Amino acid sequence: MLIADADLPFLEVLWTIIVFFAWVIYIWIAITVLMDVFRRHDIGGWTKAFWVVFVIVLPFLGILVYLITQHEGMAERSAKEARAQKAAFDDYVRQAAGGPAAEIAKAKELLDTGAISQAEFESIKAKALS
C-alpha cells in the first residue's frame, strides 16, 4: 500500500523539516568549532585533542562550552583570516592588473602627450614603485 501525500499530516511534515534543518545547523556549528580548534596557534596538540574528544564524546555540551569560553577568540581569528584573504585577493588583483609597470607606462604616455609635467610623472612613478 502506498502512502498518499494526503496521509501525511502537515505538522508531521513541518516537524520533519525543522528536525532536518536543526541537524544541518548542528553539523555546521560542529565543523566550525573543529575548524577553529585546528586553526588555533595559541594552544598545543594535547589541548586540541581534548577539545576534539570533548566535542565528539559530548557533542552538544562540548560545542556549547567551547562557544561560551572561546567566542571572543573565534571572532578575532575569523576576522584576522578574513583580512588576510582580502589582502591576498587585493594583491592578486593588483598583480593581474599589471602592477606598477602599467601605471608607469600610462604616466609616460601622459607625459609624452604633454598632459602632465615631468614632476607629476616622477611623483606618479615614485607612488607606483612604493
N, C-alpha and C positions, 0 to 999 in steps of 0.2 A: 504494500500500500504506500503510495506516495503522499508526502505531506504537501498540501497546497499552501500557497502563500497566506491564505486567509486563516489557516490553522495556527499561525504564529501570532501571538498577541503582540501588540505594539510595544508595550512596556518590556516584554522579554527581549525583543529586538533592540530596543533602546539600551537596556541594561548590558546586553552583549557588546554593543558598540562602546559604551562607557568603559567596560572592563578591558576591552581590547586597547583602547587609547591610553588607559591608565598603565597598562603593561608597557606600551611603547614609550611613554614618558618615563617610567621607572628605568627601563633599559637605557634610555638616552642619558638620564642623570647618572646611572651607574658607570656608563662608559666615560662620561665627562669627569667624574671623580677619579676613576682609574687613570685617565689620561693626565689629569693634574698631578696625581701621585708620582707617575713616572717622569713628568716634565720637571719636577722639582729638583733643584741642585743643593738646597739647603739641608736636606736630610740624607741619611745614609741608607744603605741597602737593607739593613735589618728593620729600620723604621718603615721603609717602603713595603717590605714583606709583611710587617704587622698590619699595615693599613689594607693591603690586598686581602690578607686572610680574614680580617675583620669585616671587610665589605662582602666577601664571598660567604663566610660562615654565618654571619648575622646580617643579611643584606639590608633590611630596612633600617635597623639600628645603626649599622656601620656607616651607611650613607648619611643618615641624619646627624650622627656625631661628627663625621668629617665636615659636613656642610656648616654645622654650627661652630666648630672650633677653627676651621681653616678658611672661612668665607672671605676675609679680607685679603689673605694671601692669594686665593684663587683669582680674585678680581684684579689684583696687581699683576700677577703672572699673565693673565689673559690680556690685559691692556698692553703689557710690555711686548707680548708676542704680536699683537695687532700692530703696534708701532713698528716693530721690526719687519713685518710683512709689508707694511705700507712703504717703508724706506727702501726695501728691496725692489718693490714694484716701481717706485719712482726712479730709482737708479736704472732699472731696466728700460723704462720709457725714455729716459734721457739718453741712454746709450743707443737705443734703437732709432731715436730721432736724429742722430748724427753727432750729438755731443758738442763740445767746444769748437771743433773744426767747422761745423756747419754755421755756427754763429759768427765765427771769424770770417768765413767766406762771404756770408751775407753782408757783414760790415764792410768788407773790402770792396764788394760791388757798389755799396752806397758811397764809399769814399771815391771810387773811380768815376761815378756819375756826378759827384760833387754835392750829393745830398747831405753829407756830413763832413766835418773838418777832420784834419789829422789828429787833433787832440781827442775828439769824440771817438775816432777809430781806436786810438790807443786805450781809451777808457773801456770801450766795449771789449777789446781784446784782453785787457787785464781782468775784467769781470768774468769773461768766459774761461780763462785759464785758472781762476782761483776756485 
